[in-house]
Amino acid sequence: MKRSFSGIQPTGDIHIGNYLGAIKTWAEMLDEYDCFFCIVDLHAMTVPYEPSAMAQRTLDAVAVNMACGLDPARCTIFVQSQVQEHAELCWILDTVTPMGSLARMTQFKQKSEQIGGDVKVGLFNYPVLMTADIALYKGEVIPVGDDQVQHLELAREIIRKFNNTFGPVFPECQPLLSKAPRGMGLDGVNKMSKSLGNHIGVTEPPESVRQKLATAVTDPARVKRTDPGEPTKCNLYHLHTYFSSPDEITWVEEGCRSAGIGCLDCKKVLAENMIAVLTPIRERYEQLQADPDVVRKVVAEGADRARSIAADVMAEVKAAAGLYSG
């Protein structure tokens, strides 16, 4: 089986945008690929965070991913900082990575503007560590959203430069693009984001889901209930395509265009369908939270497997690079 690598930061509540855009796809890949899923806590250090909360957020992220369908019996789940070879390979890849390539990264430019003048080297170097994450396990298939395509193209470039310089150690990874839409924020403008507060978490209780959807932005043309609209311009319509049945989607499309239903009607149906999908996830997450040793065992076993592979790959890297082995 080809090997796949995916990473997610422990930066707070995992929301339905993460679920639809990444985790749902990961769970569907388990029987087709040798899947490695990493909680990338080193990446999370590139922006300000509360150190006292990091460890628990990391375990919470593991629990949520397991609750969403990542079965540790069928994949490897581990924490990035527990495998020191990630940082070691990052440095070696730094030696073949042009600074100009990193400076062109759109995400670096955007985050630098948000931060202001105090931009850290780690944020600049983020894509090299991402490349090391993938290359360390000789990842071949990398599930990404369109916001990470530029980083993955740079990863392919860095891998080519290493192979051209030292020999063919790494396969050139290929993207597996997410089919989920980007515009899923409840504000109707921005991508769903924890920092913007326009999200629904996958472990939120039913009443919270209903309340958030009740105030979500819909088609701007539908000011009154009798105003016809265009469902494809409604942010919540795209969520219906993931949570509602084909008959319900048709009902939304026809009712919106004819003004036969109101936005509140549409929201109520979406809320109940979303709750039906999220309830088993929340219940499984609560079970894991009640027995944290289960999560710790998964992380420990995942780290053991990751370390064994990483050690072999780093030995190959050092030999190719001519580093002294003793």
N, C-alpha and C positions, 0 to 999 in steps of 0.2 A: 504494500500500500504506500502511496505517496504520503509524505509527511506534511502536515499543516501546522502553522504557528499563529496564535492569536494572543493579543494582550489587551488588558483593560485596567485602567487606573483605579485605585481605591479612593476616589475623590468625593464620596457621598452616596446618596440614594441612586441606585441604578433604576433608570426610568424606562418607560415603554419605547422610547426612541432607541435606547441601547438594546432593548429586547428585540424589537422588530428589525433594527438595522444590523445587529451583530449576533446576539446570543442565540436567537431562534435558529439562525443559519448554522451556527456552530453545533447546536444539538442535532441538527439534521445531517451533519457531516460525519458523525461518530463511526458509522459502519463502513464508510467509504475511504476514510483517511486515518493515518496514525496522527491523532490530534494532540497538540500541546497547547495548553491554555495557561497563561501566565498573568498573575496579578503584578503589574509593573509599578511597584512602589518606588523604584529609583527614578522613573520618569515623573512620578508625582512630586518629587522634590524640586522640580524646575520652577515651581511657583510657590508662594508662601503657603504654609500649612501649620497645623497645630501638632507638634511632635507627640504629645501625650495621647492623641487620638489615632495616630497612624496605624498602630498594631491592630487595634480593634476594627478599624475600618477595613483593614486588609482581610481579616477573618470574615467580616460581614460580607465583603465582596465575593469571597469563596463560597459562602453559604448561599448567597443569592444566585450565583451562577449554577450551583448544584440544584437549587430549587427550580431553576428554569430549564433543567434537563441535561446538564453536563454530568454524566454518570462517570464517576472516577474509576469504575471497573472497565470502562471502554475508552478512557483517555487519560492523559497526564495533566494534573492540575498542580501548580506550584507557585511559589512567590519568588520574584526576580532576585531580590537581595540575598536570598539563601543560596544562590549559585554564583560564586564569586567570578566565575569565568565570563559572565556578561560584561562586567567592567573591564576585565583583562583584554577581552577581544575588542572591546570598544576602543581602547587605546591603540591597539595594533591597526585597526581600521582607520583611526585618525591619521595615521602616517601616510595613507594613500588617498585621503579625501581632500579635495580642493576647498579652500575657504569660500571661494566665490560661489560654489554650488550650494553651500549651507546658507550663505547670505541671500540667495534668491528664493528661499523657501517662504511661501506665502504665509504659513502659519506663524513662522518666526516674526515676520514683519507685523502681522496683526497683533500678536501677543506683546511684542515690544512696544507698540503704540499704546496698548492698554496699560502696561506697567509704567511707562514713562522712561526716565533716564537711567534707572538702576537695573539694567538688563544683565542677567547672569550668563556665564559661559555655558552652563548646563542647558539653558534654553536654546542657545545657538547650536549646541552639539547634540541635541535631542535626536535628530535623524540618524546619527552615527550609532548611537546606542540602540535605536530601533533596528538598524541593520545587523548589529551584533546579536540582538535577540533572535532574529530570524536565522542568521548564518550559523550560529552556535549549534543549532539542531538540524542544519542543512535543510531548512524549510523550503518546500517546493511550491506549495499552494497557500496563498495568504489571503484570507477573507478581509476585505476592506470596504469602507464607504468611500464615496467620491471625494470626501475631504482629506483622505489619506493617500490618494493616488499619487500625488506629487512626491510624498515621502517614499512611497514604494518604488517609484521610478528612480529616485536617488539611491535607494538601497541596491537596486539592480546595477546602477552605475558604479557604486563603490565595490560591489562584489566582482564586477568585471575588471576593475582596476587592480584589485588584490590578485585575482587569478592571472592577469596579464603580467603582473610584477613578480609573483612568487610561484606560480603554477596553479593548475586547476583543482583547487581544494573544494570550492563551494559550487553547488548548482545555482543557476540563475532563477530566482523565485518568480512566480507568476501570480498576478492578482486574480482573486475571485470576487467580483464586484457585487455588493449588496443591491438587491432590487427594491429595498424599502425607500420611500420618498424622504427627502430631507426636511421639507416644510411642515413639521409636525408640532411646533410649539403652540401652546394654547392661546398665545397672543396673536396668532395668525400672521406673524411677521418674521420671527426668528426661528432658527432651528431649536428643537427642544433642548433645554439646558438646565442643569441643576443651579448654576450660578444666576441665571435669569429668573428662576422660579416659575417657569412656564411649562412645567412638566407634571406628569403623573408617575409616581414611583410604582414599580412592579409589586411592592409589598404593601401598598396603601390599602386601608380598610374600605369597604364598599361606600360608606357615607362620604368619605373624602373624595372618592372618584366621582360620585354624583355631584358634589358641590363644585369641584373644579371644572367639570364639563358644563355645568349650568352657567358659568360665567365666561366660558371660552368664546373667542371671537369666531364668527361664521362669515358667510358670504356678505360682503358689504352692501350688495344691492338689496338685500332683504331687510329693509328698515322696519317695515310692518309685516305682519303675518300674511297679508294679502299680496305682498310684492313677490313676483316671480324671481327666481334666481338661476344661477348656473352652478351645479354641484361641483364641477371640476375646479371652481374658484373658491370653494369652501374648504377650509383647512380640515374640518372634521369629516368631510366626505372621504378623504384619503384614509382616515382611521377606520371608517366603516369597511373599506375594502379589505382590511386585515382582520377585523373582529366580527363582522356581520355576515349573514348568509347571502347567497346570490339573490334570493327573492327579496330580502331586506334592502340590499343595495339597489335593486331595481325600484323598489318602493321609494327610496330616498331620491333617486334620480328623477323619477316621474313627478313625485310630490313637490320637489324643489322647483322644478321648471314650471309646473302648473300652479304653484302656490297652494296646492292641495293639502300640504302639511306645513306646520310651523317649525322653526328651528328648535323649539323646545321639545316637540315631538321627536325630532331626529336625535336630539341629545339624550332623551330618555332611553330610546332603543339602544343607542351606542353604549350608554352607561351600563345597562344590564348585560349586554354582550361582553363588554370589557371585563366586568366583574366576574362573569362566568369563566373567563380565561385566567384571570389573575388570582382568583380565590385558591385554586390548588397550589399555585406558586407561593402565595402568602402562607398557607397552612404548612407547606413543606419547610419553608424558611423558618417559621416559628418552631417547628420540631427540631431543626438543626440548632437554632439559638438556645433551645432548652437543653441540648446535649452537645456542648462545644467541643468535647473530646473527639467527636466524630469528625468535625472539620479539621481539627489539629492533626489527626491521624492521616487524613487525606493529603494535607499540605506536606507532612513529613515524608510520606511515601512518594509523593510526587517529586519532592526535592531530591530524594535519593536516586530516582530514575533519571531526573534531569542532570544531576551531577555526574552520573556515570557516563552519560553520552557526552556531556560538555567536556569532561576530562579527556576523553579520547579525541574529540575534535580539536581541542587546544593543543594536544600533543602533535597532531598532524599539522596544525597551523605553525607551531614553533619550528618544527622540522623544515617546513617549506620556506619559512622566513630566515632560516639559518641561525636560530637562537641556540645558545649553548644549553645542552640537556644534562650535562654531568656524567 
